[in-house]
Amino acid sequence: MARDYAARCPVYPMRNAWLVAVAVLLAAQEIGAPKVQVAEELEAYPTESVELSCQFNDGGGLTKLTQVSWIWEPSDGHRDNIAVYHPVYGQSFPNVAFKDRVVFLHNSLENPSIRISNLRMSDAGRYTCEYATYPTGNEQGTTTLIMLSKPKNSANGVTVQAGTKSVVVARCEAADAKPAATIEWLAPVGGNHSTSTTSGPDGTVTVRSEYRLVPTPADNGREVICRVNQKTQKQPWVYPIKLSVEYLPSVSIEGYDHNWYVGRSDATLVCLANANPEPTTITWTAASGPLPETVVVEGNKLTVRKVDDAVNTTFICEVKNRLGSSRNQITTVVIEEERQLIQGPSTGAVIGAILGALIFICIVIIGTIFFIRNRQEDAEGPPKHKPPPPVKAGSSTEMLNKPSEPPTATETAPLSPGEVYYEPTGREPVTNLDDETTGALNGRAPPVKYDKERKDHAADGHHSNDLDSSNHEAPAANISRGESFVSPAMYV
């Protein structure tokens, strides 16, 4: 028993120490934690409603609550009571600006949450829920209300005249936004922009941006894009603007083919004009004076009923719009006889001929490459045929179709001139004609010798085994460079 107690005794002080530490931590948490619990920050929009929650957390139940108040602090630092609740005297709303817009959600000191309706941008600020308590004094918690405002976006183009100075051609605006919006320009015309901001009395911001460039007639009708980004928008607001650039008419005359011959009928000239605003009048005149009697004008078209020397002149077309007038002229030359125009090949035929030539060139190039590669492969590979054996000129013998077999061990002895060799296989005897001929026909190897003793042994079916060891070796071939290694033919 004593031993067990001694083993358990040190444990109790340690357990007590742990319990004390936990209790101290819990007490510290209760002391450090705010007793008034509120939301730190809320966001809302004008004309909407927002609820400001507030709860008193008294862990021990020793604090006595006497009254709760909601205090509003706008951005300028001013403090106003907007709502008060007393358990005996009831509710009070002393601020006129919030009267009829603020209500308590619960008639309770422990949960004096309020709702503010019909919000205004000026309602932004800090809202403090403050308790009057005993014996600890006042306890409070603060919520920051952020009022957001969606921007009122607009954009428009500015009509300008073509010139040499940079002018405003488009404007974009994001008005009454909170927080302030940002404006971007997407434009391929190579201009620049400037941006300005204006703050409103209720905390909103208006952003304006102007796009500038040096306008030319080519810029008329081109498109620039205004893009507005702001926190309250789910996606950027995008608005395309078409530029409006005014300019004087640009005049051209078409229809003259340099083939106005005497007697030609219905020769026509057409006056074309590009202008903004649109042309108001088009006038045809002649440099030589009044228009010839054979000329008829209909709008922008001048028609010569019958060509004669009277239309051998310069015709002038003048176009006017609201900005002014421009003109162009063309000189017509009357010839005696009709000029025969040689019609060239059509565009389709020319394109087809070019494509055909390109295809032919490609085929030739590919064929040449394959041909060269095949020649290279043939030159690098082994020969594909066996060369015939060499034949000496002046020989009186004929070459057999079947090549001779290599000599056996019994055929290694050289034959003397005039001797006959009978092969054991029953072939026809071979006669050594002479040393010179036989050597030449046998690839210049020594002639094979035959003796009677070998014949007898061959007839009996036995071979001689007492021959000299030199007779068992095949004769060395005496083949010069350039001659074939193929076995020589047999001659009879």
Beta strands, then each sheet from edge to edge (+ up, - down):
strand 1: 36-37
strand 2: 41-44
strand 3: 50-52
strand 4: 55-56
strand 5: 64-73
strand 6: 80-86
strand 7: 90-92
strand 8: 102-104
strand 9: 114-116
strand 10: 125-134
strand 11: 137-147
strand 12: 152-157
strand 13: 160-161
strand 14: 167-177
strand 15: 182-186
strand 16: 192-199
strand 17: 205-213
strand 18: 223-229
strand 19: 237-242
strand 20: 245-254
strand 21: 260-261
strand 22: 265-276
strand 23: 281-286
strand 24: 295-298
strand 25: 301-306
strand 26: 314-321
strand 27: 324-331
strand 28: 334-335
strand 29: 420-421
strand 30: 430-431
sheet 1: 1+ 4-
sheet 2: 2+ 11+ 10- 5+ 6- 7+
sheet 3: 3+ 9- 8+
sheet 4: 12+ 14- 17+ 16-
sheet 5: 13+ 20+ 22- 25+ 24-
sheet 6: 15+ 18- 19+
sheet 7: 21+ 28+
sheet 8: 23+ 26- 27+
sheet 9: 29+ 30-
end
